[in-house]
Amino acid sequence: IKVNALEQQEKLGYTTKSPRWAIAYKYKPTRVATILEKVSYQVGRTGAVTPVAHLKPVLLAGTTVKRASLYNSNELKRLDLCLEDAVFVEKGGDIIPKVTGVDTAQRKLGSKPIVFPTHCPACGTVLVQYGEEVGYYCPSEKTCPPQLKGRIKHFVHRKAMHIASIGSKTVDLLFDKGLLHTPADLYQLRYEEIYLLEGFKKMATRNLL
């Protein structure tokens, strides 16, 4: 919402951060209910373990939502989630789906509560917390596959080395075939190794190299 007259805009002026003649409002986000089918745990390149809610598909703000981040163990405790709970879902900033609450009145007797894991879901290492951080981390940064893959994907990203011919699926394929372990291994790849992989012909192999 803004003052339309330019002369009045000039008189009202600016603060150090924003104009005094305009203000922005957000619409209250749409909220829908659906069923929590399961919770999985993703391991990022830093070792952070993030719980992800798998939902019964539901239409929300123009898209079908099947998954939503649960952020960390504290959020799981706050929500007090159980499998097959009826949960409320919103889109943060009208973009990212998030679980905002639980309809406990619809909870079934004997429902199984969601418990944050004590070990890394990818490599089995005991999870740790650093300092006063609420998140849990896998400390096996040299052997945990999702961390190793994540660092390579970060390295080839357009905001880093911008290696356009190597996407997420290609990193997964090269890693799973034992051809990649660290970003440095990208520069040791050979034509005959790549050409034999599924989906690679002469042109794709040359482009990657």
N, C-alpha and C positions, 0 to 999 in steps of 0.2 A: 504494500500500500504506500503510495507516495503523493506528495504535494506536486501538482502538475505545473504550476506557474514558475517559470525560470527565475523571475524576479524574487519571488518568495523563497525559492530554493537558496538563492544567494544570501538573503537576509538570515535564514536559519543556519546556514553554514554546515560545518563538519566537526565531528569529534576526531580524535586521533585514529579511530578505527572505522568509523562509519558516518554516513550523512545523517544530519538531524531531521531531514525532510523525508526519510523513507524507513520503513520497517517491514520485516518479513515474518510471515506466519506459516506454520505447518499445519496441515490438516491432521486430525487425529487418525492414526493408522487403522486400517481395517483389521478386525480380529475374527478368526474362524476357529472352529473346534474340529479336531480329528483324533485318530487313535495312534498312540505310540507303539509301533510294532517291535522295535528293538533299538539298542544303542551300540554303536561301534566306536572304535578309538583310533584316531589318526595320529601318526608320528611325523612331525615336521622336520625340516632340515636342521633346526636348532635342538632337536630332541624333545620339544614340547609335545605332550600328549593331550589331544583335544577330543572330548566326547562329541559324537554326532548322533542326533536323533533321526531314526528312520521312521517315517510317518506313512499312514495310509494316505494315498494321494488326495489332495484337496485343492480346489481352485482358490487362489488368493491374489487379489489385485492384478488380475489379468494373466497369471501364470499358474501352472500346476506345480504345487510344492510337494516334494517327496522326502526332503532332508532339511535339517536345521541344526545349526551349531548350538552346543550346550556350554561352550566356552571352557569351563574348568570344573574341578571337583567341588569347589564352593557353590557353584551354580546348581550342581546336582543335589547337594544337600539342601539348598534353599528351596528348590522345587519339590523335593521329596518324591521323586519319580518312581513309579512302578511300571513293569511291563503291562501293556494293554490299557494303560491309563488314557482317559479322555483329556487331551491337552489343548491349550489355546495357543494359536500361532499368529504372529504379526510379522510384518516386514520392517526391519530397522531402516529408516530413511527411505522407505518404499522400495528397498532393493534386497536386503539380506534377510532371509527368513529366520526367526528366532522363536523359541518356546518361551512364553511369558507366564504361564500358569497351568494349574491342574484342576480339573473338576473332580475333587475327591468324593463328591456325592455319588459319582458313577463308578467308583472303584470297586472291583470285584473282591469278594472275600478270598483271602489266601494269595493275593497278587504278589508277585516276586519283586522286591525292591531292587533298584539299580544301584550297584555298588562299584565305585571307582576301582580299577585294578591296582594291584601292588607291584605287578611286573609288566615290562614292556610287551605290548601285544604282538610286536614284530620279532623281537629277538630274545625275549624272556628275562632280560636283565631287571634287577630290582630298581624301581623308580625312586628318584630322589627329589627333594625340594631345595632350592638355593636361597639362602638368606630369608627374607620375609615375603618372598614371592608365593602366591597362592597356587601357581601351576606346578605340575609334576613333570619331571624330565627323565628321559633315558640317558644315562651317562656314557653309553657305549658308542661314542661318536665315530670310532674307527671301524666298527664292525656292524652296526645296525643298518640294514639295507635301506629303509626309508630315509634315514639321515644322509647316507652316502648319495643316493639318487637325488635327494632334494638339493644338495649342494651343487651337484653337476647341473641340474635344471636351472638353478639360480645363476650359475656361471655362464650358461649359454643364452640366458634371457636377453631380450632386446635392450634392457636397461643396464646390462653388464657387458659381456663380450659380443652380444648380438650375432650369434651364429644361427642365421635364419634357416639353414637346412637341417637343423637338429631340434626336433620338438620333444615334448614330454614322452610320447610313445616310443620314439626312437631311442631316447635315453634308457627307458625301461628295457627295451629289446637288447641293446648293447650291454647293459649291466647284467641282465639275466643270462646272456651268452658268455659272460666272463671277460668281455672285451674292455669294459670300463670299471674302474674302481674309484678313481679320483679325477678331477678335471684335467690333470696333466696327461692322463691316458688318452685323451682326445687327440693329442698330437703324435701319438704312436700308432694310430689306426692304419691298417694297410688295406689296399684295394681288394686283395684276395679274401680277406676276412669279412669285409662288408658285402661284397658281391654275392657271397653264398647265403646271406640272410634272406628270410622271407620278405618279399615286397621290394627287393633291391635289384635293379638292372644296371646297365652301364651308366646311364645318365644320372640316376639317383645316387649311385656310388661316387661318381665324379663330383657331383654337387656337394655331397657331404664332406668329401676330402678337401 
